[in-house]
């Protein structure tokens, strides 16, 4: 089972898979409640509103939420 946590505000942390360019070379798992783009960055925030991951958008091929 994938790790998750529910906080008092009802937000749930999920597991995201981030793939980097060039595709297939590198991946990173991030546990976060949301993924957002800020300027030139991909930012993952956990259910407490803390930064769980921060990536330069030009280095990211794709990202997706993993499910059970």
C-alpha positions as protocol buffer text, in pm:
chain_id: "A"
residue {
  index: 1
  type: UNK
  ca { x: 0 y: 0 z: 0 }
}
residue {
  index: 2
  type: UNK
  ca { x: 124 y: 350 z: -83 }
}
residue {
  index: 3
  type: UNK
  ca { x: 191 y: 587 z: 209 }
}
residue {
  index: 4
  type: UNK
  ca { x: -77 y: 846 z: 284 }
}
residue {
  index: 5
  type: UNK
  ca { x: -181 y: 1071 z: 569 }
}
residue {
  index: 6
  type: UNK
  ca { x: -498 y: 1266 z: 639 }
}
residue {
  index: 7
  type: UNK
  ca { x: -474 y: 1585 z: 845 }
}
residue {
  index: 8
  type: UNK
  ca { x: -736 y: 1778 z: 1037 }
}
residue {
  index: 9
  type: UNK
  ca { x: -799 y: 2004 z: 736 }
}
residue {
  index: 10
  type: UNK
  ca { x: -898 y: 1694 z: 536 }
}
residue {
  index: 11
  type: UNK
  ca { x: -605 y: 1706 z: 292 }
}
residue {
  index: 12
  type: UNK
  ca { x: -453 y: 1370 z: 205 }
}
residue {
  index: 13
  type: UNK
  ca { x: -92 y: 1307 z: 107 }
}
residue {
  index: 14
  type: UNK
  ca { x: -57 y: 1095 z: -208 }
}
residue {
  index: 15
  type: UNK
  ca { x: 245 y: 950 z: -384 }
}
residue {
  index: 16
  type: UNK
  ca { x: 355 y: 1114 z: -709 }
}
residue {
  index: 17
  type: UNK
  ca { x: 605 y: 978 z: -960 }
}
residue {
  index: 18
  type: UNK
  ca { x: 818 y: 1248 z: -1124 }
}
residue {
  index: 19
  type: UNK
  ca { x: 1005 y: 1157 z: -1445 }
}
residue {
  index: 20
  type: UNK
  ca { x: 1298 y: 1369 z: -1555 }
}
residue {
  index: 21
  type: UNK
  ca { x: 1440 y: 1453 z: -1898 }
}
residue {
  index: 22
  type: UNK
  ca { x: 1570 y: 1265 z: -2083 }
}
residue {
  index: 23
  type: UNK
  ca { x: 1281 y: 1026 z: -2030 }
}
residue {
  index: 24
  type: UNK
  ca { x: 1359 y: 696 z: -1858 }
}
residue {
  index: 25
  type: UNK
  ca { x: 1688 y: 810 z: -1708 }
}
residue {
  index: 26
  type: UNK
  ca { x: 1570 y: 920 z: -1366 }
}
residue {
  index: 27
  type: UNK
  ca { x: 1255 y: 913 z: -1151 }
}
residue {
  index: 28
  type: UNK
  ca { x: 1168 y: 1048 z: -805 }
}
residue {
  index: 29
  type: UNK
  ca { x: 883 y: 953 z: -571 }
}
residue {
  index: 30
  type: UNK
  ca { x: 727 y: 1243 z: -378 }
}
residue {
  index: 31
  type: UNK
  ca { x: 465 y: 1212 z: -103 }
}
residue {
  index: 32
  type: UNK
  ca { x: 248 y: 1525 z: -121 }
}
residue {
  index: 33
  type: UNK
  ca { x: -111 y: 1649 z: -115 }
}
residue {
  index: 34
  type: UNK
  ca { x: -81 y: 1863 z: -429 }
}
residue {
  index: 35
  type: UNK
  ca { x: 139 y: 1952 z: -723 }
}
residue {
  index: 36
  type: UNK
  ca { x: 149 y: 2312 z: -842 }
}
residue {
  index: 37
  type: UNK
  ca { x: 347 y: 2517 z: -1092 }
}
residue {
  index: 38
  type: UNK
  ca { x: 504 y: 2842 z: -969 }
}
residue {
  index: 39
  type: UNK
  ca { x: 689 y: 3038 z: -1237 }
}
residue {
  index: 40
  type: UNK
  ca { x: 954 y: 2792 z: -1365 }
}
residue {
  index: 41
  type: UNK
  ca { x: 917 y: 2539 z: -1082 }
}
residue {
  index: 42
  type: UNK
  ca { x: 705 y: 2234 z: -1005 }
}
residue {
  index: 43
  type: UNK
  ca { x: 622 y: 2245 z: -634 }
}
residue {
  index: 44
  type: UNK
  ca { x: 475 y: 1961 z: -429 }
}
residue {
  index: 45
  type: UNK
  ca { x: 308 y: 2056 z: -100 }
}
residue {
  index: 46
  type: UNK
  ca { x: 224 y: 1806 z: 173 }
}
residue {
  index: 47
  type: UNK
  ca { x: -103 y: 1804 z: 369 }
}
residue {
  index: 48
  type: UNK
  ca { x: 45 y: 2045 z: 626 }
}
residue {
  index: 49
  type: UNK
  ca { x: 128 y: 2300 z: 355 }
}
residue {
  index: 50
  type: UNK
  ca { x: 502 y: 2231 z: 370 }
}
residue {
  index: 51
  type: UNK
  ca { x: 719 y: 2187 z: 60 }
}
residue {
  index: 52
  type: UNK
  ca { x: 762 y: 1815 z: -10 }
}
residue {
  index: 53
  type: UNK
  ca { x: 941 y: 1856 z: -344 }
}
residue {
  index: 54
  type: UNK
  ca { x: 1072 y: 2138 z: -563 }
}
residue {
  index: 55
  type: UNK
  ca { x: 1193 y: 2084 z: -920 }
}
residue {
  index: 56
  type: UNK
  ca { x: 1298 y: 2310 z: -1205 }
}
residue {
  index: 57
  type: UNK
  ca { x: 1015 y: 2262 z: -1455 }
}
residue {
  index: 58
  type: UNK
  ca { x: 1245 y: 2242 z: -1758 }
}
residue {
  index: 59
  type: UNK
  ca { x: 1405 y: 1925 z: -1614 }
}
residue {
  index: 60
  type: UNK
  ca { x: 1071 y: 1744 z: -1563 }
}
residue {
  index: 61
  type: UNK
  ca { x: 939 y: 1516 z: -1838 }
}
residue {
  index: 62
  type: UNK
  ca { x: 612 y: 1434 z: -1658 }
}
residue {
  index: 63
  type: UNK
  ca { x: 452 y: 1364 z: -1320 }
}
residue {
  index: 64
  type: UNK
  ca { x: 159 y: 1150 z: -1218 }
}
residue {
  index: 65
  type: UNK
  ca { x: -21 y: 1038 z: -905 }
}
residue {
  index: 66
  type: UNK
  ca { x: 28 y: 672 z: -818 }
}
residue {
  index: 67
  type: UNK
  ca { x: -273 y: 474 z: -701 }
}
residue {
  index: 68
  type: UNK
  ca { x: -310 y: 146 z: -513 }
}
